[in-house]
Amino acid sequence: MKNTLIYSKITAIDWPQIIEIEQQVYPNPWPLKIMQDCVAAGYQCIKGTLATNPDEIVCYAFMMVGFEETNLLNISVNPQYQRQSLASQMLHRLMLVSRINQAKQMWLEVRESNLAAIRLYEKHGFNSIGKRRNYYIYTTVEGRKVKEHAIVMAAKIQ
């Protein structure tokens, strides 16, 4: 059975759960300050919960709305809930929000090595349109410094 998400705005009480998920899923997690700045700037900052446990955040996203375009900044799924179509549902929701805001296109950057995310985006109509060299710079848990290219992708909003 497919889990159905309940969407709501991210609020201050959500930060501990979001930071925990962020640190689990990314080698270069966003700092809390950047997330708080997104909320303060009025970006689309959305969390997803399940009806069976509305207090547990299972996914979240940050998206900037501009003139006739949106930029997906971050989309994350709690590792315990990955591979259950939640990222796909959240992305569908973000595309709906983009359409409501009269965006014609959505942009994003994705780590070149994140093949699962690239496949997800392609499934939703995104195409690779460029590359940002050494866009992601981080240190692995083993202490190795990494520079990784970002693939720039875009999709038409229909």
C-alpha positions in Angstrom: 0.0 0.0 0.0 1.3 3.5 -1.0 1.9 5.9 1.9 0.0 9.2 1.4 1.7 12.3 2.6 0.1 15.1 4.6 1.8 18.4 3.7 2.2 21.4 5.9 4.6 24.3 6.4 7.8 23.8 8.3 7.8 25.5 11.7 10.3 26.1 14.5 9.3 22.9 16.3 10.3 20.9 13.3 14.0 21.8 13.3 15.3 19.0 15.5 13.7 16.3 13.3 14.7 18.0 10.0 18.3 18.5 11.1 18.5 14.8 12.2 17.3 13.7 8.7 19.5 16.2 6.9 22.6 14.8 8.7 21.7 11.2 7.9 21.1 11.7 4.2 23.7 14.2 3.0 27.5 14.1 3.1 27.3 18.0 3.1 24.1 18.7 5.2 22.7 22.2 5.3 23.2 24.2 8.5 20.1 25.1 10.5 20.7 28.8 9.7 20.3 28.3 6.0 17.0 26.4 6.5 15.8 29.1 8.9 16.7 31.8 6.3 14.6 30.0 3.7 11.6 30.1 6.0 12.2 33.8 6.8 12.5 34.6 3.1 9.1 33.1 2.4 10.3 30.2 0.3 8.1 27.1 0.0 9.3 25.1 3.0 7.2 22.0 3.2 7.2 18.9 5.4 5.5 15.6 4.8 4.0 13.4 7.5 1.9 10.3 7.4 -1.7 10.1 8.8 -0.6 7.1 10.9 2.0 9.2 12.8 1.5 13.0 12.1 4.3 13.9 14.6 7.0 12.3 12.6 8.4 14.1 9.6 9.1 11.6 6.9 10.3 14.1 4.2 10.7 17.8 3.6 11.6 20.2 0.8 12.8 23.8 0.3 11.9 25.6 -3.0 12.4 29.2 -4.1 9.7 30.7 -6.2 10.8 33.3 -8.8 9.4 35.0 -11.8 8.0 32.2 -14.0 10.4 29.7 -12.5 11.1 27.7 -9.3 14.3 26.4 -7.9 14.3 23.2 -5.9 16.9 23.8 -3.2 16.5 20.6 -1.1 14.3 17.6 -1.0 15.0 14.9 1.6 13.4 11.7 2.8 14.0 10.1 6.2 16.2 7.0 5.5 13.6 4.8 7.3 11.0 5.8 4.7 13.1 5.8 1.5 12.0 3.7 -1.5 8.3 4.2 -0.7 7.5 6.9 -3.3 7.6 9.7 -0.8 10.2 11.7 -2.7 8.1 11.3 -5.9 5.0 12.5 -4.1 6.8 15.5 -2.6 8.2 16.4 -6.0 4.7 16.1 -7.6 3.5 18.5 -4.9 6.3 21.0 -5.6 5.5 20.9 -9.3 1.8 21.7 -8.4 2.9 24.6 -6.2 5.1 25.8 -9.1 2.1 25.6 -11.4 0.0 27.6 -9.0 2.7 30.2 -8.9 2.7 30.4 -12.7 6.2 29.0 -13.0 7.0 27.7 -16.5 10.1 25.8 -15.4 11.7 24.2 -12.3 15.5 24.0 -11.9 17.7 22.1 -9.5 21.2 20.9 -8.9 22.0 17.3 -8.0 25.3 15.6 -7.0 26.7 13.8 -10.0 27.0 10.6 -7.9 23.4 10.7 -6.7 22.0 8.3 -9.3 18.8 7.5 -7.4 17.9 11.2 -7.3 18.8 11.7 -11.0 16.6 8.8 -11.9 13.7 10.3 -9.8 14.1 13.7 -11.5 14.2 12.1 -15.0 11.1 10.2 -14.2 9.4 13.5 -13.5 10.5 15.1 -16.8 13.7 16.7 -15.8 16.6 16.9 -18.3 20.2 17.6 -17.7 21.1 21.0 -19.1 24.5 21.7 -17.7 27.1 21.0 -15.0 28.5 23.1 -12.2 32.1 22.0 -11.6 33.2 21.4 -8.0 29.8 22.7 -6.8 29.7 20.4 -3.8 32.7 20.5 -1.5 32.6 18.5 1.7 34.6 16.1 4.0 33.6 12.5 4.2 33.2 10.7 7.5 36.6 9.2 6.8 38.1 12.7 6.7 38.7 12.8 2.9 38.0 16.1 1.2 35.7 15.8 -1.8 34.8 18.1 -4.7 31.9 16.9 -6.7 30.2 18.3 -9.8 26.5 19.2 -9.8 24.3 18.3 -12.7 21.9 21.1 -13.5 18.5 19.8 -14.4 15.3 21.5 -15.5 11.7 20.5 -16.2 8.8 22.3 -17.8 5.8 22.9 -15.6 2.7 21.7 -17.2 
